[in-house]
Amino acid sequence: MFRNPAAIERLRPLLRERRKLFPKLDFIPEDVFLRWIDHESGGNYKLRATELGEIGLFQVHPASAKDAGWSDKKFHSMSTDLEASMDLGLEMVQRSVSSTVTKFESIGVKKENIPDIDYFVKLHHGLPLLHSCAIKLFKKRNGRGPSSFDEAAEFCLAVSKEGRGSYLDLTGKVRGGKDYRGATAKVLRNAKKTAGSSEGPQDGQGVPPVRDEVQEAIDKIMVISSTKPVNKQHLDTALKEALDKLSKII
């Protein structure tokens, strides 16, 4: 079920205790949070920041922390204090829940009628812009809200192929004017894999199939390439990782 079962199971008691501080998250099953942590950090809150600057159990992005009004000290405590990493990660999930509910309510869908809400909450964490595409742009184009996460995902993949303009012109100003189209497939896939009750890794050791790892490596290259200016060191590392994974299946 988990890629890092021992590390994740050690966090279960802490999660069970700390989530009591966030009653708005009661509707989300415990294992969804654990899969989230497993996918993002493997249960290691001291994990070195990614090339995007994400840290902590839930791999919170610095821009998300800034939007939440966190100080630098508070943000970086997620990589030095286990309890803080859990609490702040749950706080960020709660913000994703609020954003999901607010967006759906803005298109006339009440919280109790939101389909696959766990998936949409995880999607907000992965890429808020894509979250807007899946809900608000879907409504604008179709005259209704999505009937399922799969329908929203199919729509977003189609939009991402239309061109940079239509994809970015969703919420007005986009920070940095970056083109995130290359990340669309990966973020959608991760949202469903992480939040779904049966979408996780299926092999006995809980390790994703090698082909999935190759696809994730390719997606990573696309994300780095779409971020200007391109960090050559990160790109070279990602290319080497992709080639190494690819060599295992050819």
VOGU-3710 file (C-alpha; in Angstrom, 3 decimals, decimal comma):
1> mfrnpaaier> 0,000/0,000/0,000  2,843/2,374/0,874  6,206/2,767/-0,819  7,850/3,290/2,582  5,593/1,262/4,923  7,782/1,258/8,041  8,384/5,015/8,016  4,750/5,795/7,227  3,266/3,505/9,865  5,471/5,162/12,498
11> lrpllrerrk> 3,698/8,426/11,684  0,172/7,041/12,060  -0,138/7,709/15,841  1,122/11,281/15,426  -1,254/11,918/12,518  -4,160/10,474/14,488  -3,410/12,791/17,403  -2,592/15,994/15,514  -5,484/15,857/13,043  -7,826/16,416/16,004
21> lfpkldfipe> -6,747/20,061/15,731  -8,248/20,207/12,238  -11,907/19,086/12,486  -12,608/20,354/8,953  -10,487/17,453/7,718  -12,549/14,760/9,443  -14,117/13,646/6,159  -10,737/12,660/4,699  -9,713/9,060/5,526  -6,560/8,637/7,587
31> dvflrwidhe> -4,816/6,615/4,902  -5,238/9,433/2,379  -2,990/11,638/4,512  -0,507/8,803/4,903  -0,405/8,133/1,160  0,050/11,868/0,640  3,062/11,903/2,985  4,398/8,668/1,487  4,300/10,098/-2,018  5,656/13,528/-1,126
41> sggnyklrat> 8,435/12,788/1,377  8,442/9,084/2,139  7,858/10,036/5,774  11,182/11,870/6,073  10,462/15,424/7,235  14,178/16,281/7,051  14,276/15,481/3,340  16,326/18,015/1,397  14,237/20,617/-0,398  13,249/19,757/-3,960
51> elgeiglfqv> 14,301/21,893/-6,921  10,993/23,728/-6,377  11,900/24,461/-2,739  9,269/22,170/-1,212  9,963/20,844/2,289  8,398/18,866/5,134  6,276/15,731/5,356  3,739/17,149/2,902  6,343/18,941/0,733  4,838/22,413/1,022
61> hpasakdagw> 5,874/24,921/-1,653  7,399/28,242/-0,436  4,851/30,182/-2,511  2,011/28,386/-0,695  3,599/29,242/2,650  3,882/32,874/1,584  0,223/32,935/0,538  -0,650/31,541/3,982  1,268/34,371/5,652  3,921/32,139/7,214
71> sdkkfhsmst> 7,260/33,570/8,277  10,463/32,003/6,948  11,105/30,568/10,409  7,689/28,928/10,504  8,100/27,539/6,993  11,538/26,051/7,656  10,405/24,511/10,953  8,768/21,828/8,822  12,202/20,365/8,119  13,505/20,573/11,702
81> dleasmdlgl> 10,510/19,681/13,892  8,404/16,573/13,225  5,300/17,810/15,038  5,471/21,171/13,282  5,895/19,395/9,962  2,724/17,404/10,587  0,703/20,361/11,906  1,695/22,778/9,159  1,180/20,134/6,510  -2,344/19,518/7,798
91> emvqrsvsst> -2,936/23,269/7,892  -1,989/23,442/4,228  -4,318/20,544/3,407  -7,085/22,440/5,194  -6,391/25,454/2,979  -6,659/23,193/-0,063  -10,012/21,925/1,208  -11,261/25,489/1,675  -10,119/26,460/-1,819  -11,814/23,406/-3,320
101> vtkfesigvk> -15,100/24,063/-1,548  -15,012/27,783/-2,387  -14,380/27,145/-6,095  -17,134/24,558/-6,358  -19,574/26,766/-4,474  -18,724/29,616/-6,872  -20,034/27,464/-9,737  -23,129/26,381/-7,815  -21,995/23,037/-6,343  -22,427/22,530/-2,596
111> kenipdidyf> -19,735/20,788/-0,562  -21,803/17,649/-0,021  -22,222/17,303/-3,797  -18,563/17,718/-4,787  -17,483/14,555/-6,650  -14,208/12,890/-5,655  -13,400/15,763/-3,297  -10,223/14,062/-1,994  -8,771/14,099/-5,507  -9,555/17,776/-6,037
121> vklhhglpll> -8,017/18,670/-2,657  -4,771/16,897/-3,604  -4,879/18,546/-7,027  -4,882/21,977/-5,363  -1,717/21,059/-3,489  -0,078/19,823/-6,685  -0,852/22,839/-8,874  -3,460/25,479/-7,896  -3,640/26,713/-11,485  -4,666/23,265/-12,687
131> hscaiklfkk> -7,198/23,169/-9,852  -8,830/26,276/-11,346  -8,816/24,672/-14,778  -10,554/21,551/-13,464  -13,340/23,525/-11,788  -13,804/27,108/-12,959  -12,703/26,779/-16,578  -14,637/23,512/-16,847  -17,777/25,365/-15,772  -17,080/28,220/-18,195
141> rngrgpssfd> -16,665/25,858/-21,135  -19,369/23,290/-20,276  -21,979/25,261/-18,377  -21,792/22,893/-15,386  -19,347/21,483/-12,909  -17,428/18,239/-13,550  -19,324/15,063/-12,672  -16,124/13,289/-11,628  -12,417/13,872/-11,208  -11,749/11,753/-14,297
151> eaaefclavs> -13,951/14,019/-16,399  -12,153/17,099/-15,067  -8,754/15,486/-15,688  -9,625/14,618/-19,293  -10,774/18,195/-19,817  -7,571/19,664/-18,364  -5,378/17,441/-20,520  -7,250/18,654/-23,604  -6,916/22,301/-22,540  -3,192/21,888/-21,916
161> kegrgsyldl> -2,771/21,002/-25,595  -4,585/24,103/-26,832  -1,696/26,440/-26,205  -0,096/28,481/-23,477  -2,586/31,350/-23,632  -5,783/29,433/-22,874  -4,112/27,408/-20,127  -2,612/30,338/-18,263  -5,542/32,721/-18,663  -7,587/31,036/-15,933
171> tgkvrggkdy> -7,181/33,123/-12,814  -5,838/36,392/-14,155  -2,270/37,081/-13,137  -0,027/34,028/-13,009  3,066/34,283/-10,829  6,140/34,571/-13,031  4,222/33,886/-16,234  5,484/30,285/-16,188  4,106/27,662/-18,535  2,973/24,672/-16,461
181> rgatakvlrn> 1,500/22,606/-19,286  4,289/20,048/-19,101  3,298/19,186/-15,521  -0,396/18,575/-16,256  -0,365/14,791/-16,723  1,905/14,147/-13,747  -0,041/16,346/-11,335  -3,374/14,817/-12,356  -1,987/11,294/-12,044  -0,440/11,979/-8,648
191> akktagsseg> -3,647/13,541/-7,308  -5,599/10,399/-8,071  -2,871/7,975/-7,035  -2,340/9,705/-3,692  -5,928/10,434/-2,701  -7,637/7,381/-4,205  -8,439/4,385/-2,051  -7,123/1,912/-4,606  -4,900/3,942/-6,895  -1,609/3,406/-5,097
201> pqdgqgvppv> 1,249/1,085/-6,025  0,108/-2,513/-6,380  3,228/-4,658/-6,211  4,224/-6,514/-3,074  6,872/-4,072/-1,889  4,776/-0,980/-2,476  7,249/0,338/-5,072  5,778/1,910/-8,227  6,387/-0,056/-11,452  9,568/0,946/-13,273
211> rdevqeaidk> 7,561/2,279/-16,230  5,735/4,668/-13,895  9,085/5,815/-12,519  10,286/6,554/-16,050  7,163/8,590/-16,761  7,611/10,518/-13,514  11,246/11,229/-14,443  10,163/12,505/-17,862  7,471/14,672/-16,268  10,105/16,094/-13,931
221> imvisstkpv> 12,272/17,060/-16,907  9,312/18,833/-18,503  8,581/20,795/-15,336  12,212/21,925/-14,976  12,383/22,818/-18,674  9,245/24,945/-18,443  10,624/27,006/-15,552  12,577/30,006/-16,835  15,473/30,457/-16,489  16,210/26,746/-16,710
231> nkqhldtalk> 18,446/25,449/-13,908  21,010/23,468/-15,921  22,268/21,510/-12,911  18,756/20,335/-11,991  18,020/19,516/-15,624  21,218/17,464/-16,011  20,409/15,534/-12,827  16,842/14,849/-13,996  18,094/13,642/-17,393  20,535/11,235/-15,747
241> ealdklskii> 17,766/9,880/-13,481  15,477/9,332/-16,470  18,182/7,512/-18,435  19,005/5,309/-15,438  15,336/4,285/-15,013  14,906/3,775/-18,733  17,917/1,434/-18,857  16,064/-0,936/-16,510  13,314/-1,694/-19,023  15,190/-1,812/-22,327
//
